[in-house]
Amino acid sequence: MKRHPSSTYRLQIRETFDLDAAASVTAYLRDLGVSWAYLSPLLTATPGSDHGYDVVDPTRVDPARGGAAGLDRFAAAAREAGLGILVDTVPNHMGVSQPRVNPWWWDLLRQGRSSRYAEAFDVDGEFGGGRVRVPILGAELDEAIANGEVVVDPEPADDAPDGLLRYYDNAYPLAAGSIADDERDRLGMPEIVRTVHDRQHYELMFWRREAAELNYRRFFAVTTLAGVRVEVPWVFDESHAEILRWVREGLVDGLRIDHPDGLADPGGYLDRLAEATGGVYVLVEKILEHGEALPAWWKTAGTTGYDAMAEIDRVLIDPAGESRLDALDAALRTDTGLPAGTSWHDLIHDTKRTIAETIQAAEVARLVRLLDEPVTGAADALAELLACVAVYRSYLPAGREHLDAAVAEALRRRPDLAGAIDVIGPQLADPEREVSRRFEQTTGPVMAKGVEDTAFYRATRLGPLTEVGGDPSVFSLDAAGFHAAQAARQASWPQAMTARSTHDTKRGEDVRARLAVLAEMPERWAEVLEDLRSAASSGHGPFDSLLWQAIVGAWPASRERLHAYAEKAAREAGEMTSWWDPDADFEDRMHAVVDAAFDDERAAAALSSFVDEIAAPGWVNSLSAKVLQLTGPGVPDVYQGSELWEDSLVDPDNRRAVDFGERARLLSEVDEAFDRGEHPPIDDSARAKLRVTSRALRLRRDRPELFTRYTPMTVVGDAAAHAIAFDRGGAITVATRLPVGLAARGGWGETAVLCPVGSWTDALTGRRVDGGAVALGDLLAVYPVAVLVPTGDQRHEETT
């Protein structure tokens, strides 16, 4: 049977934390209870890359990350610690920001269509005169040449025998025969530079033209990540040779596939990968919309867990707060002279439409060129259809209903486009057509940029709702809905990953847990926000709410971190400022809000007082969320460092360095306290979270037979709605929800969970309880969560 983990622990491998550094923490991961180490991309990436998703050479482990020898040493250390190894891989694109370090891209630029790598990159050879468009210039080409910014360097080099074209520190290879003999002594003349440039297989271009005129597929809107045609057999073979070596030599046990939706045929890719690896454990980084199912025919164990994250977040949100937070959002708009808010579905239609006709205009133009014949209004119709597709993509012939629904919605919104849509729709529905395949590859970028990276920063009523994989129109989930979702996961995808924090999350798990408290006290939050805004405001009410929520959720956070978040959030929202055209006046006001949290006595006092007020119920939410994930169906991932309080905001904040030495010291202290029958308090030290995390992980790893099913447990009593309880096949989890309301009603009272008769031990504390009607006031007297195992079957020494 295919090997799979009981849990994973994500490690970000980079120059400052390389494979040898990772090897040094394998013993700590074992002691924590981790089953597999989960590594970020390892192949050679752009120099200085912290994330590794911009691979430039797929044939070797990145020397800056430790190289092949470093991977050997890490694997040996992991095996000694009893850990499996999961590695993140990037089949969809390669990094091209520094062409000279990417041999494939460099060869394409130097030799054009005659390069063997011309087939590897997804370039529209019929557009742009067959030349690859490189949007690097800060002005139009002739202006850059006239200013002496683009120059010809005729000196040959090993990788550029005919010389180079240079733009500041950027170098591009000259094609053979680029410089005529009579031009060599005039290479400093603008007209000669232009002539030499025009002989190349590429065209240097003003960067502002990229959105409309680019002629190669990219990752989302990132021009420095060029799409790779991994569907071509030799491209798959050569781009995966090193990865397959790792599998073949036993260096890795599983693979995480980044952004499969960008591929021409994700299912076909997974089939080929399974054949090449012998069917190792494979996960896909796939975002499912609310109610959407993962394609059942894909050869994968499941997704990386954003769907589980959304379920856990929402079961901890009080539905009673929805109307009052909606009213606050409406008031913030009215008070700052903004139009009334639209529905979530109208909002994302409009943001997706904007993306389709701006930063994805080049992709839309390519779709237009692929139609059977010219169609009046084709670009407009395609942009509207892209805006109306409700999922990241379909996989024709499956998912035809998503396309049909998009056509119907586009006709409803834009009946004037009926003629164009009637012609285009049938072509998009035919999976044998290139335009259909490329349309499916384009819906994902439009969704990601329009929803995750724009609308999520405009829908500000409650931060935890706008998280990757979540649907902000779904405010909360009751216990019955949560149980149904977990039962479905156990039945269909029991080996899929579940997540609480990732390198892509907008807010760390404990930021979201604290902010969930606002739904239990919306009137109080409205009062606090009014006080904070009276001290400092950007002038945009909803953005003020977003920013002050971030400050409250991450507090105490450094001034530098919060300024960075404010800038990214405001520019991604694209309402008052943007990446392309920053508004200095608005951004000054925005940064003044952050400074007020530190410098304005009134704001600082209100902030500190409110954080003190909600910190404790926020910690209850944090521990509940963690135990629900760690003991629930699926394979739980612990994002690096999140065994302590995870207060990160959006990347790169969530890739900050982790102090593993401190965590190892704390774990030892927590274990010693357990042996003495002592329990760390729930406080800033996060020892309580470390206790819950380590005990749950160890139990999951050491006693897999206790986690074989999912059965909701019955909770009785007046406070039953504040508990979630389930049996995983021997291990019974109990968690607290809506802690503010629980405290307001005076606690648990006579509420109890009905357990099988017998003696039970809480794996988190070592305390024993008798089965039957177990009083929650007693069971949850130490922590707001418990994991019960039969006493005779699980002694606490086995989990130390």
N, C-alpha and C positions, 0 to 999 in steps of 0.2 A: 504494500500500500504506500502511496505517496506520502513522504514525510511532511509534516506541517507543524508550526509552532503553537504553543499554548499562549504565548504573549511575545511581543517584540519591544525593543527599545531603540528609538531613532537616535542616531549619532550623525552630526554634521561634520563630515571629513573635509578638511581644508588645510592650507599651509600652516596655520597657527594651531591646528589640532589634527595632525596627520594620522596615518594608520598606526604608527608606533605609539602615539598618544592614546589612540583608541585601544590598542592592545593592553595598555597599562590600566585600563578601567574594566577589563573583562571580569576580573575577580569580583569587583564591586557589583557588576551587573548580575553575576551569579548569586552573590549574597542578597541582592535586592529581590531575587526571585524570577529574573528574566529568563525566558526560554531561548529567544534568538536576538542577536544584535542586528539592527536594521540600519544599513549604511546609505548615506547620500551618494550621488553619482561619483564613480571613481575614475572613469576614463579621462584622458588628458583634456583639460578645459582651458579656456582663455586665461592667460597669465593674470593672477590677481583675483580670479573668480572665487567668491566665497561659497557659492551654491553648487557649482559644478554642472548646471544644466546647459551650459554653452560649450559642449564637447567640440574640440577641434581636431582630435586624432583618436579615432575609435580603436586603434590597433594596440594601445598600451595603457597601462595604469599611469595616472598622472604622476610624474616625478615629484611635483610639489606636494602631492598628497601621500607620498611614501613610495611610489613606484611598485613594480611587481614584487620586489623583495619585501617591501613593507606589507603588501597584502599577504605574502607567505607567512610573515611573522605574526600578523594579526590573526590569520586563520589558525595558526598553531596555538596562539594564546586563547582564542575562543574555544577551540576543541578541548584544551586542557581544563577550561572552566565549564565545559559541558554545554556550550552555547552553539546553536545553529547560526547561520548567516544569511540574511536577506539583503540584496543590493538593488538600489534604485538604478534604472536604466532609461535611456532617452533615445528612442528610435525615430522620433518625428522630425528632428531638426539638428543642425550643427551651428556652432558659433562662428561668425564671420566678421566680428568687429575689428580683429587684427588679422587680415588675410594671410599674412606671411606665416603665421603659426598653424594655419589649417592647410595641410598639403593638398587636400581634395579641392578646396575652393581656390587656392592659389593656382593650381594647374588649370582649372576652368577659366580663370581670368587671363592666364597667359596664352592658352591655346584655343579658347572658345569652343565651338562645336566639335572641333577635332579632338578635344580632350576626352579621354575615356570617362572622366567624371562629369561630363555634360549630361549624361543620363542619370547621374546620381542626384542632382539637384533639380528641383521642380521649377524650372525656368521656362517661361513662354517664349520659345525661340522665334516665333513669328511676330512678336511685338517688340518694338524698340529696335528694329533693324537687326535682330538677332544678337544684340549686345546686352550684357547684363547691366542693369542700371544700379549704380552704387550711390545712394543718397548721403554723401558725406560732407558736401560743401556748405559753407556758411553764407554763400551768395551764389548767383548764377555763374556758370562756368567762365564766361568771358571776363566778368568782373574779377573773379578769383585769379585768373591768369594775369590780367592787367595789374593786379595788386602784388604780383610776384608770389602768390600763395601756392600755385600749382607750377611745378618746375620739372624739367626733364633731367634725369641723372643717367648719363650714358654708360657709366662704369659697370662692367659686367659683374655678376655675382653667381655663385654656384646655383642658386635657385632662380636667377634672373639673368641668363646669359646675354640678353639684349639690353639690359639696363632697367631702370625704374622710372615710374612717374611718381612724384612725391607731392603730398599735400601736408604741410607741416610735418608731424611725426608719422604720418600714414604713408605707406609705400605700396605701390602696385606694379606688377611685372609688365614690362613692355613685350609686345608680340614680336616674333621674328620679322625683320625687315621694317621695323617701325621708323628707323631714322635713315634717310637717304644720305649718301656720302656728301652731297653738297649742302646738307643741312647741319652737319656736325659743328661747324663754326658759328652757327646762328641759333643755337638752342636756347639762348636767353631771350630771343625775340618772341613777343606774344603770339604772332601769327604762326610761328614754327611750333611753339608749344601746343597751340590749338590743332595744328595739322597732325602732329604726332599723337595727340590724344584721340583724334578722330579715327586713327588707324587701329585702335585697340578693340579687343573683344568685350570691352566694358565701357560704360559711359559714367563719368563722375557727374553728379547731379546735385543741385541745391536741395538740402534736406527737406524743405517745406513742400517739395513736389512729390515726395515719396508716397503720400496717401493716395494720390490719384494716378501716379504714373509708374509705380514699381512694376516689375515684370517677373518677379519670383515669389513663390509662396513662402510665407514666414510663420513663425509661431505667434498667434494672435496678431498684435500690431507691432511686434518687436522686430525691426528691420535687421538687427544684428544676429538674428537666429533664422537661418535659411532652411526652408523645408527640404527634407530628404525623401526620395522616392524608394522607401524600403520595400515596396511591393515588387521591385525589380529583383529577380533572384540573386544576381551577383552582388547587388548593393546590400541585400540582407546578409549574404554570406560574409562579405568583407567588413561590414559595420558591426557584425556580431561575432566575429572570429575570436576576439579576446574574451568576450563574455562567455561564449560557449566553452572556451578553455577553462575558465573558472569552474564551470559546472562539471566538465569532464574530469578535472583533476581534484574535485572535491573541495574546492576553496569556498564555494558558496552553495547554499541549499535551496535558494528561491530568488525570484526576481520580482521587482515592482516595476510596472510599465508606466512611464510618464505619458500623459496626454494621448491615449490611444485614439481619441476622436479625431485627431488631426490626420490620421492615416487614411489612405485611399480605401483600405479594406481591413478594418480592425479585426474582424472575425478571422479572416484569412491569415492575417499576421499571427494571431494567437495559435492557429492551427500549425503554422510552420514552426513557430517557436516551440510548441509542445513536442513536435516531431524531432526537432534538433536537440532538445534537452532531455528527451526521455520522459517528459511530463512532470518536470519539477513544479514545486509550489509557485504559482504566479498570481499576483494581484494587479489590478488595473486602477489607475488614478482616474476614475470616472465619476462625474457628478451626475446624480440622478435627480430629476425634478420630483416634487412632491407627488407620490402615487405612481411614479414611473418604475418599471422593473428592469433589472439588468438583463441583457440578452442571454437567454438560457443556453444557447448553443455555443457561447464563447468558452474556450478552454481556459478557464480561470477559476480560482477559488473565490473570487468576489472583488469588491471594490476596496479602496483604502479607508472607507469608513465615515465619509461626510454625512451620509444618511443617518447613521447611528448617532452622530454628534447632534444633529437637529432634533432627533427624538428625545435624547437625554436633556438637552437644553429646555425643550418645551414642556416636559412633564414637571419641571421645577418652576414654571411661570404661572402666576395666579391669573386665571381667566377673568376674574372680576376687575382686574386693572385695565382691561383693554379699552373700554369706552372712555374711561377717564384720561388715559394717555392719549387717545385719539383727540379728545377735547383740548388737551394741553397743546398738542401739535397744531391743531387748527388755530388756537389762540396765538401761538408763536408766529404763525404765518400772518394772521390779521394784524398783530401788533407791529410787525415790521413791514407792513404794506405789500406783502406777497399775495399772489392769488391763492385761492383755496386749494388745498391739496387734492390731487387726483387719486383714483384707486390705484392699488399696486399694479394691476395688470395694464392700466392705461399708462402709468409711469414707465414701466419697462418697455412697453411698445414704443414709446417716444424716445427713450434713451437708446434702445436697439436700433431704431430707425436712424437716429443721429449717427451712430457708429457706422451703420451700413453706408451712409452717404458721405461720410468724412474719412475716418482713418481706415475703413475697409473699402473705399471707393475703387482702389486698384483691383481688388478681388472681384467686386461687382462688375467692373469693366471687362475682366477676363471672362466672366460668365456670359456677358453680352456677346463677346466675340465668338463664343462657342455655340450660340443658337444656330438653328438650321438656316435662318435667313434674317435679315434686318427686321426688327420689330419696333414700331413707333412706341416710345415710352418704356422701352425694355429696362433701362437702368432704374427708373422709378418703380416699375412693377417688381423687379427683383429685390430692390431694397425693402419694399413693403412686405413681400413674402418672407424675407429674412427676419423682419421685425415681428412677424406673426407666428413663426415657428416656436412652439412652446417648450421644446426640449433642446438639449445641446446638439443632438443630431438624431436622425433615423438611420436605419441600416437596410435600405431597400434590398429586396422586396418587403422585408419586415418594416414595420413602422409607417406603412403607407397612410395610416389614419392621421398621423401627425402632419404630413404634407397636405392631405385633404382638408384638415381643419385649418391649416394656415391659408390655404386658397380661399376657403369660405370666409375666414376672418378678414383677409385682405380685400375681398370683394365687398364685404360689409362696410369696411372703413373707407375704401376708395373705389366706389362703383365706377368712377371715371376711368379706371384702369382695366375694366373688364375685358376690353379687346386684347390688350397685351397679355393679361393673365390667362385668357382662354388659349392663347398660342403657346405661352411658356409653360403652363402647368403640366400638360401631357409630356413635355420633354423632360421636365424635372422628375416625373414619376417613372421614367424608363431607366432602370439601373444600368442598362447597357450603354447609355450615352455618357460621354465625358462631362457634359454640363450638369448632369444629375449627380455624378460622383463629386464634382467640385462644389456643387451647391451644398452637399452634405458636409464637406470639409469646411465650408464657410459659416454654417450656422453656429458652430461652436465658438469661434472667435467673436462673432456678433453677440452671442449670449454672454460670454465671459466679460467682454469689455463693456457691454451695455448694462448688464445686471450687476455682476460682482464688483466691477471697477468703476461704476458710475452710480447706478440706482441705489446700491447699498450705502452710498455716502449721502444720498438725498432722503432716504426713508429713515428718519432719525427718532421715531417715537420710543424705541427700546433697542439698545445695542445688540443684545444676544440674538435678536431676530434676523439681523443682517450678517449672517455667518455663511461661509462657503458651504453650499449644499442645502441651505435652508430656504424656505419660502416665507418671506415676511408677512404675507397675507394670512398665514397660519400662525395665530398668536400663541396658542398653548395646546397642550395635549393632556387629556385626563388619564388616570391610571389604567382604565380599560383600554384606551387607545394605545398606550405604551405597551401593555401586555400583548396586545394583538401584533404590534410591530416586532416585538422580540420573538414571539412564537413563530412569526413568518420567517425571521432570520434564521432561527434554529432549524426550521424545516427545510429552507431552500439554500441558504448560504452559511452554514455553520462554521466555515473556515475563513470567511471574509474578515477583513480587518475592521476594528472599530477604533475611533479616534476621539480625543478630547481637544488636543492642540496639535498643530502641524506647522510647517514652515510657511503655509499659505493662509492660516487663519488670520482674520482681521483683529481679533482680540484673544489673548490667552484664556485658557479655560477658567481660571479663577477671577479674571476680570469679568467674564460673562456671568459667573456664578454670583458675584457681588451685585452686578447690575440687575440680575433677575429679581432682587429684593425690591426694586423700584415698582414693580407691578403689584406688590403687596401694599405699598404706601404711596400711591400716585399723588394724592393731595399734598403729602409732606414733600415729595420730590418737587412738585410745582412751586411750593413756597421756597424751597432751597434754591431752585434754579432762578427764581425771580431775584433773590438776594444776590446770587452770584452774577447774574446779568446786569444788575444795577451797579455792580462794581466794575465790570468789564464786559463789553459786548462787541462782537464783530459787526453788528448791524443787521445780521441775518439770523432770525430767531431759530429756525430748525438747525442751522449749523452750530449755533451756540449750544443747543441741546446736545448735539453729537459730541462737541469738543468737551463740554463740561462733564458729560458722561464718561468720556475717555479718561479725563483727569481723576474723577471720582473712582472709577473702576481700577485704575492702575496706581492710585496713591498709596504710599509715597513713591513718586517717580522723579527722575532727574529732569531738570529744566530742558536739557538738550534732547532727551527722548521725546518729551511732549511737544517741543517745537517741531521736531522732525515729523511727528505724527500729524500735527495740525497742517503742516504744509502739504503732506501727501494726501490727507483726507480732503482738503479744500480743492486741490487741483484735480483729484480724481472725480470729485463731484461735478466739476466743470460748470458750476452755476455762477459764481462770483469771480473766479480766477481759473486758470488752467495751466497745464504744462507748457503749451505752445505760446500762450499770451498771458503771463502772470499780471495780475492787477496789484500794483505796489500798495495802493491805498488800502484796499481790503486786507491784504496780507499783513500790513502794519497793524491794523486793528485786531486781526486774528492772533498775531503773536503777542499783542498786548494782553489778550485774554490769558494766555499761558503765563505771562509774567505776573499778572495779577494774582495768580494762585500762590506765588511765592512772595510778592512784594507788597500787595495791598492788604493792610491789616484786616479790613472787614471781610474781604474775600477769603483770605487764609483762615480766618476764624470760622466762617461759615462752612468752608470745605472740611476743615479738620473735625469740626463738631459732627457733621453729617457722616463722614467716613467712620468715626467712632461709633455712630449710631447703627450703621448697617454692616459693620465688619463682622460681627458675630453671626448674624443670620446668613451673611455671605459665605462664611466658612462652613456653616451647616450645608448650604447648597453645594459647596465644593466637595465636601466629603461624600455627600450623597451621590453626586454626579460621578465621582471617581469609583465608588464601589459598584454603582450600577454598570459602569463600563467594564471594570475589571472582572466582575463575576457574571456578566451577562453573556448572551450568545455572541459568537464571533471570536476573533483573536484580538485582544486589546493591545493597542500600541501606547507606550509611554513616551511622549516626546521629550527629548533630552532636557533634563533638569526639572521636569514637571512633577517629580515625586515630592518636591517642595512647592510652595505657592508659585504659580505661573502667572505673572502679572504683565506679560509682554503685550505689546500692541502689534500693529501690522509690520511685515518685513520692511527693513532688515532688523527691526527691533527683536523679533522672535528668533533671530540667529545669534544672539549675544553669547559670549563665552560662558561656559558652565563650570563651576568650581566643584569638581568631582571629589577632591580631597575633603572638602567640607561635608559633602554628602556622605562619604564613607565614614567619617568621624561621627556624624549624627546618627547614621544607621547603627553603628556599634553601640552608641548610647541608648538608642531606642530599644535595641535587643536586650541590653543589660537591664533596662528598666522593666521589660516584659518578664524577664526571669525573676525579678524581685517582686512581681505582682504590682508594679507601678505603671501608671498610664500618663503619658505626656499630656499636658493641657492643650486645648485648642487655642493657639495664640500665634503671634507673629513668627515664632521660630519655625513653624510648619512641621514640628516633630509629629504632631498628630496625623498629618497627611502622610508623612513617611511611614508611620506605623500602619495605617490602613493600606497604603500601596504595597508595602513589602509583605504583609501578612496575606493579602489577597493574591498577589503574584505567586508566592511560594505555594499556597494551597492549590492554586490553579495548575502549577507546574508539577507538584509532587503527587497530587491526587486527582488525575484527570477523570477517574471514574465517578467523581462527585459532580461532574459537569457534562451530563449526557442528554439532558432534556430541558424543557422550559415549561413550568407549571405555575400559574399565578396562585399565590397563597391568599387565604381569606383573612381579612382584618375586620374586627367587629368593634363597635363602640362609637361614641359621639365624635371622636377625632380620627375616624378611620380614613377620611379623605386625605389626611396628612401623612399617610404611610404608603410605601410601595413594598411589596414582599413577593418573592418568588422562590421556587424550589428548582435547583438546577440538576436534580438527580441525586441528591444527598446533601448538598450544600444549600442552605436557605439564607437568602439575602433579605435584609430589612433596611429600608432607608427612609429618611424623613424628607417631606416636601412642604413647602409653604410655611417656613418656621416662624415668620412674624405672626401669621394668623394663629398658629398653634400656641404661641406664647400668649396672645391676646385672649384666647379662650381658656387659659389657665393650665395648659399642658395636656398630657395624654389622658388624664383621668383614668377611667376603667377600660380604655381601649386596649385590645389584645390581638395578637396574631395567633391563629390556630395552627399549631404544629402537631405532628405525630407524637403520640405518647412515648416517653423515654427521657433519657438524660442527654442534654445538648451542651456543647461548649462553643462559646463565641471565639472564633479564631482570631479576632482582632484584639481581644482583651484577655483571653484565657478563663473568663468567668463561666461558671456552669449554671444552667437553668433547667428546670423540669419542663417537659413537653406538655401538650394540651393547650390551654389558653394561656399564652405567655404574655404577661402584662408589659406593654411597651414602656411604661414609666420605669420599670425595673430593667428591662432588657437594654434600653437606650439611655441609661443613667450616666454612663461614662462618655460615650460617643453617640452621635445621632444616627449611627449606622451599626449594623452587626452582620456577621456571617456565621451562621450556626452549622456545626457539623456534629454527627452523633458522637457522644463522649467516648464510648468504647471503641470507636473506629478512628479517632483522630486525637491524639494527645498533643498538647501545645508544644512539647519538645520537638515534635517532628516538623514544626514550621519555623523553628528558630534558626 
